[in-house]
């Protein structure tokens, strides 16, 4: 969720608030023993969205998450098509390559408060590499509101992470897309200081870069003399309403083959969250919150060895506030990571 600070007195940011998204991991396709450890989803800043995994052994890449997530790359030997799309924001973005950017979203009023969307995963454009790069994660979103004054002498950062390239002895052909920058919103009668605020997009391979985020001051007096990138949008003093009366949507795996998944699953290849005592297909149970009924989630299994598996689960049933879904999946021997997504 985005970060919100509400204060009834002066606020001073003298240190660093960092809501930047992580970059995608660099993958060396010539070292398969490291593939599992490096091929993981990067974490977004708070309020931002993850990037998409790249292709692996003929299984296609993922799109970046979020309302402006970059589309997945296309299976093509033409480099401009294999690139995952960069994400967009309210300003929009089009990289001019075969895969276009994600849809625009958000507003210059910063209502609702959105972070940056993730970059799309790439599809390798060589005959032997068979590994696509990972799209970077989007920058987060922060709103600081004071009844008197905000002074920024330090740094507030909500940058998107860079793409994660995939390389091999055949060359550099990861083709991932870049994530969008996040949002910084300061609300106070007086905004001052000489610090630094950034909400830039992450780098994208083969493109000029996805859309930057937004920095907005809502105030009566602007005495800020520091640096902002992108440029600050200045507007009148107002206190934005909450994003929604509902809590944020969520989709989680609750159990696999009857074994409960920990509430704080590590998702690590080192320490499994669940041990599956079956070599055949098992049932995976999902729980949704504030997701429209009828939405079809997808389950993606990423193994230490072998290609990924993507499975369409049953449509969410129940109520918007509490829904369930099931999938049937055969997990490979050894350790694998399972993740779920829903788009509506």
N, C-alpha and C positions, 0 to 999 in steps of 0.2 A: 504494500500500500504506500501511497505518497506520504511524505513527512510533513506534519503541520505543527508549528509552534505558535501559541497564542500567549501574549504577554500584556499585562496591564501597566507596565513601565518601560523604561529604556531597555533596548536590546543591543548588545555589543558582540560582534563576531570578530574575535581577535586571532583565533586559530584557524582550523580547516574543517569545513563540512564537506565531505566527499561522497557524492551519490553517483559516481561514475559506474558505467557498466563494464564488465570484464571483456577482454578480448578473447576471441576464439583461440583454442590451443593450436600450436604449430604441429603439423603431422609430417613425419618422414615415412613414406610408404615403403622404403627399403628396409625398415626395421619393424617388422610386424609384431615383435614382442612388446613394443611400446605403444602400439596402436590403441589398445583399450584404455590405457591410462591417459592418453592425450586426447582421445576423441570423446569429450564430454561437453555438455552444454555450459556455456559461460553464464555466470550470474549477472542479472541486470542490477542497476541501482534501484533503491526502494521506489516503487511506483513505475518502474520500467518493465521491459519485456525481453525474454530470452531470444537469442538467435536460433537459426535452424541448423541441424546436423547436415553434413554433406553426404554425398552418395557413398556406397560401399558395395563392391562386388555386384554391380548391376541393380541394386536397390536404390531408388531415387532419393534425392535430398528432401529436407523439410523446408517449408516456408518459415520466415521469421514470425515470431508471435507478436500479438498486439494489433490494435485497430489499423495501423499503417505498416504492418510487417512486410518485409520484402518477399516477393514470390521466390519459390525454389527455382534453381537453374534448370535448363533443359538438357536432355541427352543429345549432344551434338558435338561434332568435331570442330565446329566453328566456335572459336573462343568467345565471341561476343554473345553467344547463346548459352554457353555453359555457366556463365556468371549468375549467381543468385542476385535477385533484385535488392537495391537499397531501400531502406524504409523512408516513408514520407512523414511530414508533420503538417501543420496548418498551411505552411507555405508551399507544400508540394515539392516533388522532385521527379525528374525523369533522366535516367542515365544515358539514354540514347542508344543503348545496346538492345540485343534481341529480347532480353527479359526486362520488362518495365518495372517501375517502382511500385511500392504498395500504395493503397489509396490514401488520400489526404484525410486528416482528422484534426480535432481540436479547434481552438479559436484564440484570437489575440487577446480576448478577455480572460483567458486562462480559467474558464468555467466550462466543463469540469476540469479538474487538475489532472493532466495526463503526463506520464513519462514517455521516453522514447521507445519506439518499437524496434524489434530485432531485425537484423539483416538475414536474407535468405541463404540457405546452404547451397553449395555449388555442386555441379556434376563434372567429374573429371573429363578432360577433352583429349586424353591419350588412350592408346589401345591397351596399355599394360598396367597403368597406375591404379585405376579402379577405386580411387579414394578422392572424394571431393572435400573442399575446405569448409570450415564452419563459419556461419555468419556471426558477427559480434553481437553483444547484448546492448540494449538501449540504456541511455542515461536515465536516472531517476527524476523525481519531481519533489520540490519542497516549497512550502509557503510559510513565511514568517510574518506574523502580524503583531504590531505593537500599538498601544493607545497613545504613545508619545513620540518615540524616535527609534530608528534602527541605524546603527553605525557598523559598517563593514570595513575593518582595517585588515582583516585576514583574507581568507579565500573560501568561496563557495563554488563547488565544481559538480556538474551533472553531465559530463561528457559521455558519449557512446564509446564502447570499446571498438577496437579494430578487428578486421576480419582475421580468421585463423587460416593460414595458407596450408596447402598440402603440396609437398615436393617429393621427388624421387630422382633416381639417376636419369630418368627421361626428361627431367626438367620441372619447371614451375607451372602447375596446371590445376590449382585448387579451385579457382573460380567462385569463391564465396562473395556474399554481398556485405555491405556495411550497415551498422545500426544508426538510428537517429539520436540526436542529442535530447536531453531532458528539458525540464522546466524549472526556473527559479522565479519565484514571485514574492516580492517584498511589499508589505502593506503598512504604512505608517504616515502620520502627518508630516514628519520630516525624515528623509533618508540622506545619510551623509557618510563620510569616510573616503579612504583612498585605496581600498582593497581591490580584489580581483574576482570577477564572476565569469564563469565559462559554462556553456551548455552546447558544445560543438558536437557534430556528428563524428562517428568513427570512420577510419579509413576503409575503403572498399577496393578490392583488386579489380583493375581494368576499368574503373569508372572514375568520374570526377568527384565522387563523394555523395552520400545520402544527405537528407535534409538536416540542417542544424535545428536545435531546439529553440526555446523561447526564454527571454529574460524580460520581466515586466516589473516596473515600479508603479504602485498605486499610492499617490501622496499629494500633499499640498505644496511642499517645498522640497526640491531636489538639489541637495548640495553635494552629491556624490561626485568625486573627482577621479575615481579609480578607473580600471579597465574592465570592459565587458566584451565578451565574444560569444554569440553574435551581439550586435548592437542592442541596447536596451530600448524597450517600448515603454514610453512614459504616458501615464493616464491619470485621471482624477482619483482621489481617495474614495475607496469603497471596500466593504468587507464582503467577499464572495460567499455565497451560500455553500453548504456542504455538497460534495459530489452527489450524494444520494442518501435517502433515509434507509436504504438497504446496505447490508455489509457487502464487501467485495465478493465477486463470484469465486468459487473454488471447485476443483475437481481432484479427488484423491483416490488412490488405490487403498481399499480397506482390508482386503484379505486375498491371499493366493492359495488355492488348494485347501481352503479351510483354515489357514494359518494367518492370524492377524498381523497386519503391517504396523510397525511402530508409528506413533503419531508424528514423531520427528525422524523420518527415515533418512539414513545417511546417504543412500544412493552411491555406495562406494564399492569398487572392485576388491577392496582389502577385507572388509568386514561385512558379510551378507546381512541384510535385514530379515530375510525369510529363507529358510531351507526347504526346498521342494523335493519331497520324497516320491517322485514319480517320473517315469520316462515317457509317459503319454500325456495327452492334452489334459489341462486342468482348468478350473474355473477361476477367473479373476473378477472380483467384485469391486465396483466403483461407487463413490458417493459424490453427488453434486449439490452445490448450494448456490441459489440465485442464478441458475442457468435455465433457459426456457425448456419446457417439457418437449420431448421429441427430438432434441439435439442428439446427434450421433457422435459419441466420443471415438477417438482412435487410440489404440495402444501400440507403442513402438518398443520393440525389444532389441537392445544393442548388446551383443555378446562379445566376449573376449576374443573369440575366433569366429569366422564365418560372417555372412551377410546379415544385415538387419532384417527384422520381420515387422510388418505393419498390419494391424488387424482392426477391422471395423467392429465396434462393440454394439450392443443393443441400444436402441434409443432410450434416452433418459425418461424414466417414468416416476410418477409420484406427484410432488408439488414443486413449484419454483423454489421454495425455501428448503426443500429436502427431497432429493431425487436419487434414484439408483440405476445402475446399469451393470451388465455382465459381459465378459468376453471369455472365449475359449481359446487357450493358447498352449502350445508345446514349447517349453523352455529348453534351450540347449544345455548339454552337459557343461559343467563348470559355471563360472560366475557371469551373470548378465545384469543389465540395468533396464528396468521397465519404466516408461514414462507415458503419461496420458495427456491428451489435448482435446479441446472442444472449440469449435468455431461456430458463431451464430450471428 
